Amino acid sequence: MIKIHTALFAILMLISAIKMDNIQEQEGTLSQKLEQAPVKHQLSYIDQDEKHTVIPAFSEEKHQPKVKMLSTSTEEKASKPKPNPKKKETAKPASSRNQSHYSNEEMDLLSRLVHAEAKGESYAGKKAVASVVLNRVEHRSFPDSVRGVIYQRNAFQPVSNGSINDKADQDSVKAVKQVVKEDDRTTKAIYFYNPKTATDNWIRSRKIVERIGRHVFAV
């Protein structure tokens, strides 16, 4: 009986050993298959090395919104043309338009007329006489030049008596320059006369706008 039991025990142990060998063989085969199988799972960018960081795309490229890249390059900024806004054009007064047409000869002629007409008058009186001449130049009822206004028939007595040819004094020259170049006119009148010596009744009918010294200025 003991021999039979011993034989059976030996047989059971042999069977167990065979089964263990089979299990280990199967496990080895499974491990080899797993090692040889292609890797379908990729580590997330958190687990990977910084040099091989791969950030998974969340959607296809066609669904991504297009983003316009902004450039801060100074060259690009410099190459862009700057807008050139149109300047507002403003109409110049008549005096500003015409003063550039007054030649040195005309200013000298005007200075001599002022000297002859306003001799003994104040500086303001001299400026007023020069202003009348320029106002006439710009008025539609008179010639459009200094020479034309001064030499208009019966316009100024110094032309008739020849005193227009006398050299102008410094105040007369200065007054003309101020009126012409600085557009600093004393009056808007187009006539002037001395009420004590004037004999023309028509000139006395004009509206008086200024009284300077011995002269009255009218329109």
Backbone bond lengths (Angstrom), bond angles and torsions (degrees), N, CA, C in turn:
res aa  C-N    CA-C-N  psi(-1)  N-CA   C-N-CA  omega(-1)  CA-C   N-CA-C  phi
1 M - - - 1.455 - - 1.530 111.23 -
2 I 1.308 113.78 -42.76 1.475 117.49 179.67 1.501 110.82 -61.18
3 K 1.305 117.40 -40.22 1.462 121.39 179.91 1.511 110.77 -64.17
4 I 1.347 115.38 -37.69 1.483 118.51 -179.51 1.519 109.88 -66.38
5 H 1.350 114.54 -44.74 1.461 118.45 179.19 1.512 111.84 -60.89
6 T 1.317 113.81 -40.92 1.472 118.23 179.92 1.512 111.05 -64.25
7 A 1.304 117.33 -39.51 1.464 121.61 179.92 1.508 110.62 -66.24
8 L 1.366 116.62 -42.34 1.466 120.11 179.31 1.546 111.04 -63.44
9 F 1.320 115.90 -43.60 1.471 120.76 178.74 1.521 111.05 -59.38
10 A 1.345 114.84 -40.39 1.464 119.87 179.31 1.509 110.87 -64.69
11 I 1.356 113.55 -39.70 1.469 117.35 -179.54 1.525 109.85 -66.10
12 L 1.337 118.33 -42.82 1.479 122.12 179.71 1.527 111.52 -61.90
13 M 1.314 115.67 -41.86 1.462 119.67 179.06 1.514 111.26 -63.84
14 L 1.363 114.94 -37.79 1.457 119.41 179.40 1.517 110.51 -65.06
15 I 1.355 113.84 -42.47 1.476 118.20 179.76 1.528 110.71 -63.35
16 S 1.317 116.09 -42.06 1.475 120.23 179.87 1.527 111.48 -62.72
17 A 1.335 114.27 -39.92 1.474 118.14 179.36 1.501 111.46 -64.58
18 I 1.355 115.01 -40.07 1.474 118.65 179.44 1.521 110.33 -62.93
19 K 1.356 117.37 -43.24 1.453 121.23 -179.69 1.532 111.36 -63.47
20 M 1.314 116.89 -40.84 1.468 119.69 179.05 1.513 111.41 -63.14
21 D 1.371 115.37 -39.32 1.472 118.89 177.58 1.512 110.66 -62.27
22 N 1.324 116.95 -40.50 1.472 120.87 -178.76 1.534 110.76 -64.86
23 I 1.362 114.24 -41.29 1.469 118.47 -178.98 1.535 110.85 -64.76
24 Q 1.339 114.49 -44.00 1.475 118.03 -179.88 1.522 110.67 -65.07
25 E 1.347 115.17 -36.16 1.467 118.79 179.73 1.513 110.20 -66.16
26 Q 1.342 116.24 -41.49 1.458 120.01 179.36 1.536 111.19 -65.04
27 E 1.339 115.61 -40.60 1.461 118.71 179.27 1.520 111.76 -63.87
28 G 1.360 115.55 -40.01 1.469 119.26 178.11 1.502 111.78 -63.57
29 T 1.331 115.18 -42.16 1.475 118.61 178.31 1.513 111.28 -62.97
30 L 1.350 116.43 -41.55 1.468 120.51 179.63 1.532 111.55 -63.39
31 S 1.340 116.00 -40.40 1.472 119.63 178.82 1.509 111.37 -63.54
32 Q 1.351 115.83 -40.83 1.460 119.31 179.12 1.519 111.02 -63.38
33 K 1.342 115.54 -40.68 1.471 119.30 179.81 1.526 111.08 -64.41
34 L 1.328 115.28 -40.61 1.461 118.53 179.46 1.524 112.34 -64.61
35 E 1.370 114.49 -38.22 1.463 118.26 179.39 1.519 111.37 -68.07
36 Q 1.354 116.57 -36.19 1.455 120.84 -176.93 1.536 112.10 -81.42
37 A 1.296 115.87 -22.08 1.473 119.03 -177.71 1.532 110.42 -66.31
38 P 1.404 119.10 142.51 1.476 121.58 177.81 1.516 111.24 -66.22
39 V 1.356 114.80 144.34 1.460 120.25 -178.04 1.523 109.13 -78.80
40 K 1.311 115.46 115.92 1.466 120.02 -179.60 1.519 111.96 -94.92
41 H 1.309 116.55 -13.66 1.463 119.14 -178.63 1.523 109.21 -108.92
42 Q 1.333 116.02 127.49 1.464 121.00 179.71 1.510 108.73 -106.08
43 L 1.319 114.47 136.40 1.454 118.42 -178.97 1.516 110.60 -61.88
44 S 1.290 117.42 146.53 1.462 121.14 177.60 1.512 109.72 -68.53
45 Y 1.347 116.91 161.98 1.460 120.83 -177.10 1.516 111.73 -64.31
46 I 1.324 117.88 -16.13 1.462 119.74 178.70 1.521 110.45 -74.47
47 D 1.365 118.09 -34.97 1.450 122.25 -176.88 1.518 112.85 -84.87
48 Q 1.337 118.45 -13.90 1.452 120.35 -174.82 1.512 111.37 -87.25
49 D 1.315 114.04 166.35 1.462 120.87 177.71 1.527 109.57 -69.83
50 E 1.330 118.15 150.68 1.460 122.36 -177.01 1.514 112.33 -60.13
51 K 1.352 117.06 -31.67 1.461 121.08 -177.37 1.518 111.53 -73.50
52 H 1.320 117.41 -19.21 1.456 120.40 -176.59 1.519 109.92 -123.21
53 T 1.319 115.23 40.09 1.453 119.42 -177.84 1.523 110.44 -71.00
54 V 1.295 115.95 128.54 1.461 121.78 177.39 1.514 107.33 -124.90
55 I 1.333 115.98 118.30 1.458 120.30 179.32 1.515 107.64 -97.04
56 P 1.313 117.94 120.03 1.463 120.41 -177.58 1.524 111.10 -65.36
57 A 1.349 116.44 141.43 1.454 121.77 177.42 1.512 109.25 -77.22
58 F 1.306 116.35 140.24 1.458 120.43 -177.46 1.521 111.92 -92.88
59 S 1.340 116.57 -20.30 1.460 119.15 177.55 1.505 108.50 -154.46
60 E 1.325 115.18 168.84 1.461 119.36 -179.44 1.518 110.04 -70.25
61 E 1.314 114.55 158.21 1.464 120.42 -175.56 1.522 112.20 -62.48
62 K 1.308 117.18 -34.04 1.463 119.23 -177.12 1.514 113.04 -67.59
63 H 1.341 116.21 -19.11 1.456 119.31 178.85 1.523 112.64 -93.28
64 Q 1.326 117.21 -5.53 1.461 120.00 -178.18 1.526 109.82 -77.78
65 P 1.338 118.97 135.52 1.476 120.47 177.43 1.516 111.09 -69.57
66 K 1.331 115.37 142.15 1.449 119.98 179.89 1.517 109.49 -79.38
67 V 1.319 115.46 128.38 1.469 121.34 -177.62 1.516 108.29 -111.42
68 K 1.343 116.46 126.90 1.461 121.10 178.56 1.510 109.35 -80.68
69 M 1.330 115.80 125.03 1.459 120.70 -178.94 1.522 109.38 -77.82
70 L 1.320 115.69 134.00 1.459 121.56 178.33 1.512 110.03 -98.61
71 S 1.328 115.33 138.09 1.456 119.42 -179.54 1.508 109.32 -112.67
72 T 1.320 115.90 137.04 1.472 121.33 177.42 1.519 110.77 -109.29
73 S 1.304 116.11 17.76 1.457 119.96 -178.16 1.518 110.39 -67.17
74 T 1.302 115.84 133.33 1.468 120.06 179.85 1.518 110.69 -68.55
75 E 1.352 117.45 -30.25 1.452 120.31 -179.93 1.514 110.19 -66.52
76 E 1.372 115.31 -41.01 1.453 118.68 -179.44 1.516 110.56 -65.88
77 K 1.348 115.81 -40.46 1.455 119.46 178.88 1.524 110.95 -64.18
78 A 1.316 115.52 -38.78 1.467 119.32 -177.90 1.514 111.20 -68.65
79 S 1.361 116.72 -30.73 1.453 120.10 -176.20 1.519 112.07 -75.75
80 K 1.332 117.36 -20.02 1.447 120.21 -178.77 1.523 109.43 -75.34
81 P 1.339 116.89 126.59 1.471 118.49 179.43 1.502 111.16 -68.16
82 K 1.312 115.75 136.73 1.447 120.64 178.73 1.518 109.41 -80.16
83 P 1.340 115.65 141.02 1.464 117.32 179.41 1.507 111.05 -63.05
84 N 1.275 112.75 141.30 1.456 118.80 -178.78 1.517 108.91 -114.33
85 P 1.329 115.49 86.87 1.469 117.77 -176.82 1.502 111.33 -62.65
86 K 1.311 115.98 143.21 1.453 120.52 179.60 1.515 110.49 -72.24
87 K 1.287 115.35 135.10 1.451 120.03 178.78 1.523 109.69 -78.25
88 K 1.292 114.63 142.23 1.445 119.30 178.17 1.519 109.61 -73.14
89 E 1.316 115.56 126.83 1.452 120.23 -179.53 1.523 108.71 -91.21
90 T 1.290 115.47 126.11 1.461 120.50 178.96 1.515 108.85 -115.63
91 A 1.303 115.61 139.43 1.458 120.23 -178.98 1.519 109.82 -69.93
92 K 1.334 115.80 133.70 1.453 120.45 179.27 1.517 109.47 -84.87
93 P 1.307 116.27 147.82 1.468 117.64 174.87 1.509 110.51 -64.76
94 A 1.314 115.80 156.67 1.464 120.72 -175.96 1.511 111.94 -56.40
95 S 1.336 117.29 -39.04 1.460 120.49 -178.17 1.512 111.27 -62.84
96 S 1.367 118.32 -37.64 1.454 121.57 -179.38 1.509 111.08 -70.40
97 R 1.351 115.98 -32.07 1.460 118.96 -179.58 1.521 111.11 -71.91
98 N 1.312 116.30 -34.25 1.456 119.60 -171.27 1.521 114.88 -94.78
99 Q 1.325 117.90 -21.10 1.453 118.56 -173.24 1.527 112.51 -64.29
100 S 1.353 117.43 -24.91 1.459 119.40 179.48 1.531 111.27 -71.45
101 H 1.372 117.33 -14.33 1.463 120.54 -177.78 1.534 112.19 -89.41
102 Y 1.311 116.29 -3.89 1.456 118.65 -178.90 1.527 109.47 -82.86
103 S 1.304 115.49 115.17 1.465 121.28 -179.37 1.519 110.07 -81.86
104 N 1.335 114.95 169.72 1.471 119.75 177.19 1.532 110.92 -61.99
105 E 1.348 116.93 -35.55 1.459 120.79 179.08 1.533 110.88 -65.12
106 E 1.335 116.35 -39.83 1.469 119.84 179.44 1.529 111.03 -68.84
107 M 1.338 115.67 -39.40 1.465 118.76 179.02 1.525 110.59 -66.68
108 D 1.323 116.68 -35.68 1.474 119.64 177.24 1.528 110.44 -67.47
109 L 1.345 116.50 -40.91 1.464 120.62 178.42 1.527 110.67 -64.30
110 L 1.323 116.92 -41.53 1.463 120.98 178.85 1.529 111.09 -65.62
111 S 1.334 115.74 -38.06 1.475 119.23 178.73 1.522 110.77 -63.73
112 R 1.327 116.90 -38.44 1.465 119.98 179.69 1.534 111.67 -69.84
113 L 1.342 116.81 -34.28 1.461 119.69 176.48 1.536 110.43 -67.88
114 V 1.334 116.52 -43.15 1.464 120.74 178.91 1.528 109.89 -60.92
115 H 1.325 115.52 -42.19 1.475 119.76 179.77 1.526 110.88 -61.93
116 A 1.325 116.04 -42.07 1.464 120.20 -177.28 1.525 111.79 -73.79
117 E 1.321 118.13 -39.67 1.467 121.89 -176.04 1.529 112.64 -80.58
118 A 1.357 116.42 -34.32 1.474 119.63 -172.91 1.513 111.73 -113.89
119 K 1.321 117.15 29.10 1.470 120.00 177.91 1.531 109.36 -63.14
120 G 1.317 115.01 126.88 1.455 119.63 -178.49 1.522 113.17 88.08
121 E 1.332 118.14 -6.65 1.465 121.58 178.97 1.533 110.34 -85.72
122 S 1.315 116.15 164.71 1.470 121.28 178.38 1.530 110.59 -69.81
123 Y 1.334 114.68 170.76 1.475 119.75 178.17 1.532 109.89 -61.53
124 A 1.329 117.29 -39.42 1.463 121.04 177.44 1.523 110.61 -63.71
125 G 1.329 117.30 -36.70 1.465 120.94 178.09 1.522 111.52 -65.25
126 K 1.340 116.57 -38.27 1.469 120.38 177.50 1.530 110.90 -66.12
127 K 1.359 115.94 -42.52 1.465 119.85 177.56 1.531 110.93 -61.91
128 A 1.334 116.64 -36.48 1.461 120.33 -178.54 1.530 110.90 -66.29
129 V 1.328 117.59 -39.59 1.473 120.26 178.11 1.522 110.28 -64.96
130 A 1.322 117.31 -42.99 1.468 120.95 177.64 1.525 110.38 -63.31
131 S 1.320 116.66 -37.86 1.466 120.78 179.82 1.523 111.08 -63.69
132 V 1.333 117.33 -40.07 1.463 120.68 179.17 1.522 110.90 -59.84
133 V 1.330 116.82 -43.55 1.469 119.99 -179.39 1.530 110.56 -62.12
134 L 1.339 117.82 -46.31 1.469 120.39 -179.32 1.528 111.46 -67.36
135 N 1.331 116.86 -35.02 1.466 119.60 176.32 1.522 111.19 -62.94
136 R 1.316 116.17 -36.06 1.469 119.95 177.50 1.530 111.41 -68.59
137 V 1.338 115.86 -39.18 1.475 119.53 178.79 1.530 110.30 -57.49
138 E 1.321 116.80 -37.25 1.460 121.51 -176.08 1.531 112.99 -91.49
139 H 1.335 116.74 -2.74 1.462 121.15 -179.93 1.526 109.69 -91.58
140 R 1.328 115.39 140.78 1.471 119.09 -175.01 1.540 113.51 -69.51
141 S 1.320 117.46 -14.53 1.469 119.86 -178.00 1.530 113.18 -90.24
142 F 1.332 116.78 -0.74 1.470 120.60 -177.36 1.528 110.71 -126.65
143 P 1.333 117.12 165.18 1.472 120.32 175.66 1.526 111.37 -57.69
144 D 1.324 115.84 155.41 1.473 120.21 -173.52 1.525 113.47 -98.99
145 S 1.335 116.83 27.83 1.469 120.34 175.56 1.518 108.60 -144.66
146 V 1.349 114.84 156.73 1.464 119.67 179.29 1.526 110.76 -61.35
147 R 1.306 115.64 -44.75 1.476 119.27 -179.51 1.523 110.69 -64.25
148 G 1.337 116.38 -41.19 1.471 119.56 179.90 1.517 111.91 -63.09
149 V 1.332 117.76 -40.06 1.462 121.39 -179.95 1.523 110.39 -68.22
150 I 1.331 117.69 -46.20 1.466 120.84 -175.52 1.528 111.40 -67.17
151 Y 1.355 116.87 -38.73 1.455 119.52 -177.49 1.532 113.31 -94.20
152 Q 1.338 116.18 11.67 1.461 118.21 174.09 1.538 109.14 -62.63
153 R 1.302 116.98 142.54 1.476 122.14 -172.90 1.530 111.26 -58.18
154 N 1.329 114.97 128.21 1.467 123.74 176.80 1.530 113.56 59.75
155 A 1.321 117.46 24.40 1.469 120.40 -178.39 1.530 111.47 -82.20
156 F 1.355 116.53 -45.67 1.474 119.68 -175.77 1.527 109.43 -134.22
157 Q 1.322 115.54 133.30 1.463 121.64 -177.53 1.529 113.07 -63.98
158 P 1.381 120.03 -36.69 1.458 118.91 179.54 1.516 114.10 -58.45
159 V 1.337 117.86 -25.35 1.472 120.01 176.47 1.532 109.30 -69.98
160 S 1.340 115.34 -38.39 1.474 119.87 -178.59 1.521 112.11 -72.55
161 N 1.325 117.97 -40.63 1.467 119.44 -176.44 1.530 112.98 -92.36
162 G 1.349 118.00 -2.15 1.462 120.83 174.26 1.520 115.09 88.49
163 S 1.357 119.03 -3.67 1.467 120.16 -178.94 1.536 112.95 -70.29
164 I 1.327 115.45 -8.72 1.467 120.00 176.83 1.520 110.72 -64.36
165 N 1.328 116.58 -20.53 1.468 120.56 -177.36 1.525 112.95 -86.65
166 D 1.332 117.92 -5.04 1.463 120.42 178.96 1.534 110.26 -73.06
167 K 1.320 115.26 146.69 1.459 120.16 179.54 1.523 110.52 -67.35
168 A 1.337 115.60 137.70 1.468 120.67 -178.75 1.520 111.18 -76.79
169 D 1.333 116.03 146.73 1.460 119.69 176.27 1.542 109.73 -81.16
170 Q 1.320 115.38 173.06 1.468 120.32 -174.22 1.528 112.54 -64.81
171 D 1.341 116.77 -38.30 1.462 119.11 179.74 1.528 111.57 -64.24
172 S 1.308 117.10 -38.50 1.469 120.67 179.45 1.525 110.45 -66.02
173 V 1.347 116.45 -43.17 1.474 120.62 178.38 1.520 110.28 -62.68
174 K 1.332 116.24 -44.43 1.462 121.26 -179.15 1.531 110.95 -64.29
175 A 1.342 116.47 -41.94 1.463 120.74 -179.41 1.528 110.95 -62.47
176 V 1.328 116.74 -41.98 1.476 120.71 179.33 1.521 110.86 -65.04
177 K 1.331 118.26 -43.05 1.465 121.13 179.50 1.531 110.99 -62.01
178 Q 1.326 115.89 -39.94 1.466 118.85 -179.03 1.521 111.39 -67.66
179 V 1.319 115.83 -40.31 1.462 119.72 -179.46 1.533 111.22 -69.45
180 V 1.337 116.39 -39.37 1.464 120.47 -175.69 1.532 111.38 -80.20
181 K 1.328 116.88 -55.90 1.462 120.08 -172.20 1.535 113.49 -78.14
182 E 1.320 116.73 -34.16 1.462 119.94 -179.29 1.527 112.01 -98.76
183 D 1.320 116.39 -0.11 1.465 122.08 -179.93 1.534 110.52 50.97
184 D 1.321 114.92 43.86 1.468 121.23 -176.63 1.526 108.54 -106.30
185 R 1.321 116.15 80.78 1.458 120.33 -177.17 1.523 110.96 -90.12
186 T 1.309 114.13 143.04 1.460 120.63 -176.89 1.525 111.81 -85.28
187 T 1.328 117.37 -26.87 1.458 121.11 -175.54 1.525 111.11 -148.48
188 K 1.335 115.75 160.12 1.465 122.30 174.36 1.531 111.05 -100.77
189 A 1.301 116.24 7.89 1.471 121.10 -176.33 1.523 111.10 -68.40
190 I 1.354 115.28 155.68 1.473 120.59 175.23 1.544 110.98 -118.92
191 Y 1.336 115.91 2.47 1.463 120.76 175.64 1.533 108.94 -137.94
192 F 1.336 115.29 152.72 1.466 120.45 169.93 1.534 107.85 -151.28
193 Y 1.324 115.64 154.04 1.462 119.91 179.11 1.520 109.10 -164.64
194 N 1.319 114.36 164.46 1.466 121.57 176.22 1.527 107.29 -97.83
195 P 1.312 117.81 111.22 1.473 119.53 -175.56 1.531 113.88 -61.81
196 K 1.332 118.75 -19.48 1.456 121.36 -179.85 1.517 112.41 -79.69
197 T 1.333 116.13 -24.35 1.466 118.92 -175.06 1.528 113.02 -116.43
198 A 1.328 117.97 -13.05 1.471 120.91 -176.64 1.524 110.74 -68.02
199 T 1.331 116.33 135.03 1.475 121.57 -179.85 1.521 112.23 -112.25
200 D 1.339 117.53 -8.10 1.460 121.58 -178.09 1.533 109.04 -86.40
201 N 1.322 115.79 118.18 1.464 119.88 179.87 1.532 112.10 -69.78
202 W 1.351 116.03 -29.58 1.479 118.65 -178.52 1.514 110.67 -62.73
203 I 1.352 117.83 -43.83 1.463 120.70 -178.26 1.523 110.93 -63.51
204 R 1.335 116.56 -29.33 1.462 119.41 179.56 1.539 112.04 -73.81
205 S 1.334 115.38 -15.24 1.469 118.64 -179.85 1.524 112.96 -83.84
206 R 1.320 116.65 -8.66 1.472 119.56 -178.54 1.534 110.34 -75.63
207 K 1.335 115.85 152.59 1.466 122.05 -178.54 1.527 110.50 -72.10
208 I 1.299 117.59 123.78 1.465 122.42 -179.47 1.530 109.93 -82.44
209 V 1.339 116.81 130.93 1.470 121.74 179.45 1.525 112.25 -117.06
210 E 1.326 118.00 -21.36 1.466 121.58 -179.70 1.528 110.14 -142.70
211 R 1.327 115.03 150.88 1.471 122.28 169.78 1.522 106.92 -132.76
212 I 1.316 115.91 113.20 1.472 121.23 -178.40 1.525 107.26 -131.38
213 G 1.329 116.25 113.86 1.468 120.08 179.87 1.517 111.41 63.34
214 R 1.319 116.13 -130.25 1.460 121.15 -178.66 1.521 112.62 -86.63
215 H 1.331 117.64 -4.53 1.459 121.35 -175.25 1.522 111.76 -105.49
216 V 1.334 115.49 148.57 1.458 121.73 168.81 1.534 106.64 -113.79
217 F 1.326 117.06 147.74 1.461 123.40 -176.27 1.518 108.89 -120.82
218 A 1.321 115.87 132.11 1.459 121.12 -170.83 1.524 111.58 -135.27
219 V 1.353 113.76 167.56 1.471 120.42 177.08 1.514 109.28 -124.68
